[in-house]
Amino acid sequence: MAIKGKRKAKRILFTVLVVIVGFVVLTAGSIFVTSVATVKNNTKVAANYAPLVKEDMLTPELDENGYWTFTTDRDFVILQLTDVHIGGGAFSAGKDRSAMEAVAQLVYESKPDLVIITGDIAYPVPFQSGSFNNLNPTKEFAALMESLGVYWTVVFGNHDTEAYSYYNREEISKFYYNAEINFAHNDKAHCLFQSGPADVDGYGNYIINVKNTQGIVTQSLVLLDSHSYTDGDYLGIRWAYDNIHQNQIDWYSREIDNIDAQNKAIDPDSAMVKSLMFFHIPLQEYLDAWNEYVDNGMQDTENVILKYGIAGESGKVVYAGIGEDEMFETILAKGSTQGIFCGHDHLNNFSLDYKGVRLTYGMSIDYLAYFGIHKKTEQRGGTVITVSPDGAFDCYGLRLVDKAKID
């Protein structure tokens, strides 16, 4: 009887296991099928937005350094977007459409010459999106931008290529540079992404220039890969974020010197070329500046002048790289870069001058990543940057909900 009882228990256990495995397989299959249909539908929606109507639309050309260059004697307008967080799966379909609609409305409102997205276009976190596939949301976003008909480019964020997502940075870079969407291969396309030099760490270290009709570069837009996680924190559980690497800093310094030399070959009396910098994860100096402002009773100091915005994040407030780097010190020594624009911390939208350099958080899009953030509106929007013909610049936050100018 004991033997029969054990056999019966084993059969029951086996049956239960079969049922559980079957349920998991059916559920996974259902999610997969639903995700495929969702991505197909959302990509179709993205591809059917009306193109931006803008007078005097500029067209870039490749310069002798291989960088895209816009030529103009008027103001040049950039729209910075960040942390779009398209999931590309069955669970995130509605929020993905909200994110795309937000992007479109901000483009229509600001009428930019160029859109720069500072990371986290994709959010392949399966329990929120229903997918590990980070290429699908990338494709959805590309379809949206191409339908809007505005020149655009990207730098990577930590979520764009998670350790568990299907595609790595190299593979996503190849998509951004493919013949269908990249202007280098298709004169009807609008993506200006470049993967950057092979001997510099990361993917997406490159420059886009704005020059005047005399051939002088009035503004260099420096785009950098701020990488992802480090110190063994492969899943980002400890928020151990990486820093800009030294060979990227050295590359930046060399390229700025080269562009400045080319300017001086045209006009020996020209000042150091001006530049702006774009990447995802903020520098430690964002935290240093904010803490100095807070420690002074929320008042400006000799080093810090708050221009606008708030720090809405809790905890560390600024989730910068955990290591040391010489990026900011090199910027000060070089005397070229006037402003830095990042994303990453979705509820921070402050912009301040720190030691003569403007440090700005882009307003975020995110409807998906932070719990309950789809109900919030104060942080959602874009950042409009206007570069003057003399290379000076200013910026303001453009809030989505009411199109209010935050400056």
Backbone hydrogen bonds, N-H to C=O, Kabsch-Sander energy under -0.5 kcal/mol:
donor,donor_aa,acceptor,acceptor_aa,energy
5,G,1,M,-2.5
6,K,2,A,-2.1
7,R,3,I,-2.4
8,K,4,K,-2.5
9,A,5,G,-2.2
10,K,6,K,-2.4
11,R,7,R,-2.4
12,I,8,K,-2.4
13,L,9,A,-2.7
14,F,10,K,-3.0
15,T,11,R,-2.7
16,V,12,I,-2.7
17,L,13,L,-2.6
18,V,14,F,-2.5
19,V,15,T,-2.4
20,I,16,V,-2.6
21,V,17,L,-3.0
22,G,18,V,-2.9
23,F,19,V,-2.6
24,V,20,I,-2.7
25,V,21,V,-2.9
26,L,22,G,-2.7
27,T,23,F,-2.9
28,A,24,V,-3.0
29,G,25,V,-2.7
30,S,26,L,-2.6
31,I,27,T,-2.8
32,F,28,A,-2.6
33,V,29,G,-2.6
34,T,30,S,-2.6
35,S,31,I,-2.8
36,V,32,F,-2.4
37,A,33,V,-2.1
38,T,34,T,-2.6
39,V,35,S,-2.9
40,K,36,V,-2.1
41,N,37,A,-2.4
42,N,38,T,-3.1
43,T,39,V,-2.5
44,K,40,K,-1.6
45,V,41,N,-2.3
46,A,42,N,-2.8
47,A,43,T,-1.9
48,N,45,V,-1.4
49,Y,46,A,-1.0
52,L,148,L,-3.3
54,K,52,L,-0.7
57,M,54,K,-0.6
61,E,69,T,-2.3
63,D,67,Y,-2.6
66,G,63,D,-1.9
68,W,207,I,-0.5
69,T,61,E,-2.4
70,F,209,N,-2.8
72,T,70,F,-0.5
72,T,211,K,-2.7
76,F,387,V,-2.7
78,I,385,I,-3.0
79,L,114,L,-2.4
80,Q,78,I,-0.6
80,Q,383,T,-3.3
81,L,79,L,-0.6
81,L,116,I,-2.3
82,T,363,M,-0.5
83,D,119,G,-2.1
85,H,120,D,-2.6
86,I,121,I,-3.1
87,G,85,H,-0.6
90,A,130,G,-0.5
91,F,129,S,-1.5
92,S,89,G,-0.6
92,S,129,S,-1.1
96,D,92,S,-2.8
97,R,93,A,-1.9
98,S,94,G,-1.9
99,A,95,K,-2.3
100,M,96,D,-2.2
101,E,97,R,-2.4
102,A,98,S,-2.2
103,V,99,A,-2.2
104,A,100,M,-2.4
105,Q,101,E,-2.5
106,L,102,A,-2.1
107,V,103,V,-2.1
108,Y,104,A,-2.6
109,E,105,Q,-2.1
110,S,106,L,-2.2
111,K,107,V,-2.3
113,D,77,V,-2.7
114,L,77,V,-1.4
115,V,151,Y,-2.2
116,I,79,L,-2.2
117,I,153,T,-2.3
118,T,81,L,-2.6
118,T,116,I,-0.6
119,G,117,I,-1.1
119,G,155,V,-0.7
123,Y,86,I,-2.1
125,V,123,Y,-1.5
128,Q,125,V,-1.8
129,S,125,V,-2.9
130,G,126,P,-1.8
134,N,132,F,-0.9
138,T,134,N,-0.8
139,K,135,L,-2.6
140,E,136,N,-2.3
141,F,137,P,-2.3
142,A,138,T,-2.3
143,A,139,K,-2.5
144,L,140,E,-1.9
145,M,141,F,-2.6
146,E,142,A,-2.5
147,S,143,A,-1.9
148,L,144,L,-1.8
149,G,145,M,-1.0
150,V,145,M,-0.9
152,W,190,H,-2.1
153,T,115,V,-2.1
155,V,117,I,-2.0
160,D,157,G,-0.6
161,T,157,G,-0.5
162,E,159,H,-0.7
163,A,234,Y,-0.6
165,S,162,E,-0.9
166,Y,132,F,-1.8
172,I,168,N,-2.3
173,S,169,R,-2.7
174,K,170,E,-1.8
175,F,171,E,-1.5
176,Y,172,I,-2.2
177,Y,173,S,-1.4
178,N,175,F,-1.7
182,N,178,N,-2.0
183,F,191,C,-2.5
185,H,182,N,-1.8
186,N,182,N,-1.5
189,A,186,N,-2.0
190,H,181,I,-0.8
191,C,181,I,-2.2
192,L,152,W,-2.6
200,V,197,P,-1.4
204,G,195,S,-2.8
205,N,195,S,-0.8
206,Y,204,G,-0.7
206,Y,223,L,-1.8
208,I,221,L,-2.2
209,N,68,W,-2.6
210,V,219,Q,-2.6
211,K,70,F,-3.0
212,N,216,I,-2.4
215,G,212,N,-2.1
218,T,210,V,-2.3
218,T,216,I,-0.6
219,Q,210,V,-1.8
220,S,274,K,-2.1
221,L,208,I,-3.3
221,L,219,Q,-0.5
222,V,220,S,-0.8
222,V,276,L,-3.2
223,L,206,Y,-3.0
223,L,221,L,-0.6
224,L,278,F,-2.2
226,S,156,F,-0.6
226,S,224,L,-0.7
230,T,240,A,-2.5
233,D,230,T,-1.8
234,Y,232,G,-1.7
236,G,233,D,-1.5
239,W,236,G,-0.7
241,Y,239,W,-1.4
241,Y,320,A,-0.5
242,D,228,S,-2.7
248,Q,245,H,-0.8
249,I,245,H,-1.8
250,D,246,Q,-2.7
251,W,247,N,-1.6
252,Y,248,Q,-2.6
253,S,249,I,-2.3
254,R,250,D,-2.3
255,E,251,W,-2.7
256,I,252,Y,-2.4
257,D,253,S,-2.0
258,N,254,R,-2.2
259,I,255,E,-2.6
260,D,256,I,-2.5
261,A,257,D,-2.1
262,Q,258,N,-1.9
263,N,259,I,-2.1
264,K,260,D,-2.3
265,A,261,A,-1.4
266,I,262,Q,-0.8
266,I,263,N,-1.0
267,D,263,N,-2.8
270,S,267,D,-2.3
275,S,336,S,-1.9
276,L,220,S,-2.4
277,M,339,G,-2.3
278,F,222,V,-2.7
279,F,341,F,-2.0
286,Y,283,L,-1.6
287,L,283,L,-0.6
287,L,284,Q,-0.7
288,D,284,Q,-2.2
289,A,285,E,-2.6
290,W,286,Y,-2.2
291,N,287,L,-2.9
292,E,288,D,-2.1
293,Y,289,A,-2.0
294,V,290,W,-2.6
295,D,291,N,-3.1
296,N,292,E,-0.9
297,G,294,V,-1.8
298,M,293,Y,-1.3
299,Q,293,Y,-1.1
301,T,304,V,-2.4
305,I,353,D,-2.0
307,K,351,S,-2.7
308,Y,351,S,-1.7
312,G,310,I,-0.7
312,G,347,L,-0.8
317,V,314,S,-1.7
318,V,316,K,-2.6
319,Y,317,V,-0.6
320,A,318,V,-1.2
321,G,282,P,-0.9
322,I,241,Y,-2.7
330,T,326,E,-2.2
331,I,327,M,-2.2
332,L,328,F,-2.4
333,A,329,E,-2.2
334,K,330,T,-2.6
335,G,331,I,-2.2
336,S,331,I,-0.5
338,Q,275,S,-2.8
339,G,275,S,-0.8
340,I,358,R,-3.0
341,F,277,M,-2.6
342,C,360,T,-2.0
343,G,280,H,-2.1
345,D,343,G,-1.8
346,H,344,H,-1.0
348,N,345,D,-1.8
349,N,310,I,-2.5
350,F,310,I,-0.8
351,S,308,Y,-2.7
352,L,359,L,-2.4
353,D,305,I,-2.7
354,Y,352,L,-0.5
354,Y,357,V,-3.0
355,K,303,N,-2.3
357,V,354,Y,-1.6
358,R,338,Q,-2.9
359,L,352,L,-3.6
359,L,357,V,-0.5
360,T,340,I,-2.6
360,T,358,R,-0.6
361,Y,350,F,-2.3
362,G,342,C,-2.8
362,G,360,T,-0.5
364,S,346,H,-0.6
364,S,379,Q,-1.1
365,I,82,T,-1.5
365,I,83,D,-0.6
366,D,83,D,-2.2
373,I,370,Y,-2.1
375,K,372,G,-1.6
376,K,373,I,-1.1
380,R,377,T,-0.8
381,G,364,S,-1.8
382,G,398,L,-2.0
383,T,80,Q,-2.3
384,V,396,Y,-2.5
385,I,78,I,-3.1
385,I,383,T,-0.6
386,T,394,D,-2.7
387,V,76,F,-3.1
387,V,385,I,-0.6
388,S,386,T,-0.6
388,S,392,A,-3.2
391,G,388,S,-2.3
394,D,386,T,-1.6
396,Y,384,V,-1.7
397,G,406,I,-2.9
398,L,382,G,-3.4
399,R,397,G,-0.6
399,R,404,A,-2.4
400,L,380,R,-2.6
403,K,399,R,-1.2
406,I,397,G,-3.5
406,I,404,A,-0.6
407,D,405,K,-0.7
